[in-house]
Amino acid sequence: MTAPSTVGLSSEARNLHWLLSNLVEEVPGILSVAVVSSDGLLLLSSDDSRNDQAREARTGRRAGPRGSAADLATVVSGIGSLTVGASKLMDYGPVKHTMVAMDEGSLFVMSVSDGSLLGVHGSADCDMSVVAYHMALFVGRAGHVLTPELRSELRQSLENDSTGSAR
């Protein structure tokens, strides 16, 4: 995995990058991870090349974000929205996490804070309970620092990297 650039970021943003990278490196079967804002925008991805693809999709230099972190962000946002709607309809309280098991892989979505979501794409043979446990640890460590200011900083860093790579 290529570590995302953290030059010029606050210590909270650097720590969040480190936690995300550590999650992918330490937990067997995790293929990629994305942190998504409440409005569905990618804030942070475990794969720097996927971050580049998401930036390109946002600036219109590619036909679409297929295979990029933007795909994971889109799916995570959609599943998060669907489960929140189901929770309200059933009046069962807030959604804690969602797991989707497929033949060739798994998808995990967990609420971080203020509507932000953590999405994990896992391999077919990953241990779902181990992934869910480590996601909960991540949320416990990162949830309180994912403030509106930090979300704004992370979005700005993606946009700044985008304008820097377009030159």
ChimeraX attribute file (.defattr): number of C-alpha atoms within 10 A of each C-alpha:
attribute: neighborCount
match mode: 1-to-1
recipient: residues
	/A:1	12
	/A:2	9
	/A:3	14
	/A:4	18
	/A:5	12
	/A:6	15
	/A:7	8
	/A:8	9
	/A:9	15
	/A:10	13
	/A:11	10
	/A:12	14
	/A:13	21
	/A:14	17
	/A:15	16
	/A:16	23
	/A:17	21
	/A:18	15
	/A:19	18
	/A:20	24
	/A:21	20
	/A:22	13
	/A:23	21
	/A:24	22
	/A:25	15
	/A:26	10
	/A:27	16
	/A:28	15
	/A:29	20
	/A:30	23
	/A:31	18
	/A:32	23
	/A:33	26
	/A:34	26
	/A:35	29
	/A:36	27
	/A:37	24
	/A:38	17
	/A:39	10
	/A:40	20
	/A:41	16
	/A:42	28
	/A:43	24
	/A:44	27
	/A:45	29
	/A:46	27
	/A:47	22
	/A:48	16
	/A:49	16
	/A:50	21
	/A:51	23
	/A:52	20
	/A:53	23
	/A:54	27
	/A:55	26
	/A:56	21
	/A:57	17
	/A:58	15
	/A:59	13
	/A:60	11
	/A:61	11
	/A:62	13
	/A:63	8
	/A:64	15
	/A:65	19
	/A:66	13
	/A:67	11
	/A:68	20
	/A:69	28
	/A:70	28
	/A:71	18
	/A:72	25
	/A:73	27
	/A:74	16
	/A:75	16
	/A:76	27
	/A:77	25
	/A:78	13
	/A:79	19
	/A:80	26
	/A:81	16
	/A:82	11
	/A:83	17
	/A:84	17
	/A:85	14
	/A:86	15
	/A:87	14
	/A:88	12
	/A:89	10
	/A:90	9
	/A:91	9
	/A:92	9
	/A:93	11
	/A:94	13
	/A:95	16
	/A:96	12
	/A:97	18
	/A:98	16
	/A:99	15
	/A:100	13
	/A:101	13
	/A:102	11
	/A:103	8
	/A:104	9
	/A:105	16
	/A:106	21
	/A:107	23
	/A:108	21
	/A:109	27
	/A:110	23
	/A:111	23
	/A:112	26
	/A:113	19
	/A:114	13
	/A:115	16
	/A:116	24
	/A:117	26
	/A:118	28
	/A:119	29
	/A:120	28
	/A:121	22
	/A:122	26
	/A:123	20
	/A:124	16
	/A:125	13
	/A:126	17
	/A:127	15
	/A:128	20
	/A:129	9
	/A:130	13
	/A:131	21
	/A:132	18
	/A:133	11
	/A:134	16
	/A:135	25
	/A:136	19
	/A:137	14
	/A:138	18
	/A:139	20
	/A:140	13
	/A:141	15
	/A:142	19
	/A:143	19
	/A:144	11
	/A:145	17
	/A:146	21
	/A:147	15
	/A:148	12
	/A:149	10
	/A:150	17
	/A:151	20
	/A:152	13
	/A:153	16
	/A:154	22
	/A:155	17
	/A:156	13
	/A:157	20
	/A:158	18
	/A:159	15
	/A:160	13
	/A:161	15
	/A:162	19
	/A:163	13
	/A:164	9
	/A:165	11
	/A:166	11
	/A:167	5
